[in-house]
């Protein structure tokens, strides 16, 4: 059993690394659960290539997070290199299932390539996406200022 870490300000944090598939095109994830007075935030950072086996394990991880009371989910795709295009609708369905059962979902760090895969699968309009986790967590005034062109 893994005990959560206690931060100096009284919040609890738990981090788990998962290996979904192995090999040259393996997939892995890091899950961080942050406990605070506002609720339980789960951050799921995906890495590698998502095939059918990895997608099924991602579905299980999302189900487990919802069952454990996570009310907010941040999916970080910045280290995700590829998703089998046939699995994009299943992945989006799993994300939507989490959202309907548990709470809000935000996607961060999607490359142009991944955006295109989601768009070609017809699933891009169903998701809220930010350029990075930092852009999502930045106060709204700072985010707007950094995106202005001169």
PyMOL commands that set and color helices and strands:
alter all, ss='L'
color gray80, all
select helices_A, chain A and resi 52-67+85-101+112-120+124-126+133-137+140-146
alter helices_A, ss='H'
color red, helices_A
select strands_A, chain A and resi 5-6+12-21+27-36+39-50+72-83+104-108+129-130
alter strands_A, ss='S'
color yellow, strands_A
deselect
rebuild
show_as cartoon
